[in-house]
Amino acid sequence: MVSPTSSHSASPMSPSGRMHAPLVPPVMLATAEAVEQAETLAKARAFAEPLIAGETLDTGENILSHADAVAAILADIGGSVAMQAASYLVYACPHLNKPEEVIGKAFGPPLAQLAMQTNQLVHVQRLSRTAESNTQGPENTPLSPQLQTENVRKMLLAFSRDLRVVMLRLASRLQTLRHYAATKLPVPPALASESLQVFAPLANRLGIWQIKWELEDLSFRFLEPATYKDIARLLDEKRTERERNMIALRQRLQQALASQGIEASVEGRPKHIYSIVRKMRGKSLAFDRVFDIRALRVVVPSVADCYQVLSWVHEHFAPIAEEFDDYIAKPKANGYQSLHTVVRDVDGGPIEVQIRTQAMHEHAEHGVAAHWAYKEAGAKGYAGVSANSAYDTKIAVLRQLLAWERDLSGAAQDKAQDKGLFDDRIYVLTPDAAVVELPQGATPIDFAYTVHTNLGHRCRGAKVDGAMVPLSTPLANGQTVEITAIKEGGPSRDWLNPELCYLASPRARAKVRAWFNAQISAETIARGREAVEKLLQRLGRTAIRLEDLASQLGFKSAEGLFEVVGKDEYSLRNIEVLLNPPEPALQPDEYFQKKFKGAVARKSPSGVLVVGVDSLLTQLSRCCKPAPPDAISGFVTRGKGVSIHRQDCSNFRELASRHAERVIDVRWGDNKGPDASVYPVDVAVEAFDRQGLLRDISEVFAKEKMNVIGVQTQSVKGTAWMTFTVEISDAVSLNKVLGSVRGVKGVRAARRR
């Protein structure tokens, strides 16, 4: 039997008799992995070098040197090899025709995507800086630093789905500041301000202290060089005495802890100039009142050792109670843990002591950088960290990044002119860590409608950070929201009640209203359809196509007809009349029979005969002024005989629709001979107004031997509208005259009214 750890060449057998692959010692695996990573990094540098070696950034720094420095910074904070390799590939992208394809073939799609996303952020930031430098505000002044800060913060947040992109930018910005410090070149104030107000707080939120402190000190040095030099001078004046006391104190503490069996690392903690200035300004302190100028950091194996060290320190030195913080029991939002205390030595001088475990120290120094190696680790993860726990780490880190919004908002509120700068929106996470932007005060229902309208309609419950909450709960920055939805359904009318606070987003509220409007419209259409179909059944006309019926009634679609019927805005009588028109009245109504019974037939002055009755007196209507051979109809009036209308007269159509029984057939009588009747008609003329226009048109009528019995004219802005009332024997002769009128200079149109 071969032992699993034997170096025998045969592979061990499983109980089923199958051969297993030889087991490789973990040390060999680690060595092989390290070699592979080193080769990847070297390959990335060699790939980019011919493209970027002779290029420079807009800061004047050589790009290859910049990439080397960025890779070194990332290595110092525990960044993965992929991040270090991307520091070279990012700057190679602009020099490649198809960068994602080329880099993907050489280094794999994940690294290509990382390089492309980072390059995209670099490009967007560059465009933003260009736009800001060219854009002027009120009174021709540059855009405010607050607006520039907001723009950069938005861009970083937009790319936060892969924090490796953000950390690459942090490292790049730190190297840019180092370059300015080394070359002593003038630093653009906007760049230094952006570094202090955006990048340093971001590094703080991610817990990358090394980068945070250096970004702050360098930015402050460029922005306020005089203050920076003053604080540096005060620190240097007492440096010798302070260092001598610190060495003695460190040795005393180290020996005391060793005598108690505690393996501790005790080091002096450097105090950064910007943190000193911020404390002096924030608490209105003089330099000698800043207690943590002298500081020690104690790193021990376990949490129990932390409290044991704290006990020893408080026993041998006088503690300042109000300066004690237990960040182990109550960690900071970004996961930072440590014990902080300030004590006084025998001379009464303050000394700050920080106590933490090695794991806490690693997190404090390197922040989240090391956790992002899982992206290349696959399902098994790295260093015993499963993909699931690494995913949880990603969620937690993203939450802290989004909570950075609160930090900036709180800082802005300290200034009256900046109040409310970041108060109008929040950022929350979906269960798969996608960032969703919402208005301040948004609820889970707002979130659901932002993700998808249909999800909002079907929303019935929500979990915030894993706990069920009411749907009216206001969301906060960085929370993870999960929606519980039914398969089918719609919103509740309560959501539109402002007093119940279900919706804060106008967009979501509009979607809810649209859903209910659609439901109301559907119900109205259904009610109208039912009424129309019942009518058709009663009339025995169920075979008719509803679309054709709607078209005959003047509607674009059957639904349009159903909607007005359902709203009681259209009478079903109109449909009935269309399908079953009434028989034409052969006899006038009772009033007509009584009024004209026994009338003597004689020639009518109008030349119109009433069909079916002896010739009766008639009158031509003034509204349409009929003339032969116009198609005409008669309407029996009350007390004024029969009024003759053109059949296309709108007044006649209105009368006929209301009193169809009073419409009678009429026809033109014989209108020849010397006693032929003449009929007045109106002619409308539109023309460019000019001197002599009325005279020229009147001459046309005179030439055609037509008597003009009335003229109305109106001129507006160079256009003349004229109405001529002329007597004609028939409408056919009028058409020839209208042609002559149109030929008059300036006339645009001439027609019979």
Secondary structure, DSSP 8 states (H G I E B T S, - for coil): ---TT---SS--B-TTS-B------HHHHHHHHHHHHHHHHHHHHHHHHHHHTT-B-TTS-BHHHHHHHHHHHHHHTT--HHHHHHHHHHHHGGG-SSHHHHHHHHH-HHHHHHHHHHHHHHHHHHHHHHHHHH-B-GGG-B--HHHHHHHHHHHHHHTTTSHHHHHHHHHHHHHHHHHHHHHT----HHHHHHIIIIIHHHHHHHT-HHHHHHHHHHHHHHH-HHHHHHHHHHHHHTHHHHHHHHHHHHHHHHHHHHHTT---EEEE----HHHHHHHHHHTT--GGG-GGGSEEEEEESSHHHHHHHHHHHHHHSEE-GGG-EETTTS--TT----EEEEEE-TTS-EEEEEEEEHHHHHHHHHTTGGGGGGGGTGGG-BTTB-HHHHHHHHHHHHHHHHHHHHHHHHHHHTSGGGTTTTTTEEEEE-TT--EEEEETT--HHHHHHHH-HHHHHHEEEEEETTEEE-TT----TT-BEEEEE-SS----GGGG-GGGT----HHHHHHHHHHHHHHHHHHHHHHHHHHHHHHHHHHT-TTS-HHHHHHHTT-SSHHHHHHHHHTT-S-HHHHHHHHS-----SS--HHHHHHHTT------TT-EEETTSS---EEE-TTT---TTS-EEEEE-SSS-EEEEETT-HHHHHHHHH-GGGEE-EEE----STT---EEEEEEEEEE--TTHHHHHHHHHHHTT-EEEEEEEEEETTEEEEEEEEEES-HHHHHHHHHHHHTSTTEEEEEE-
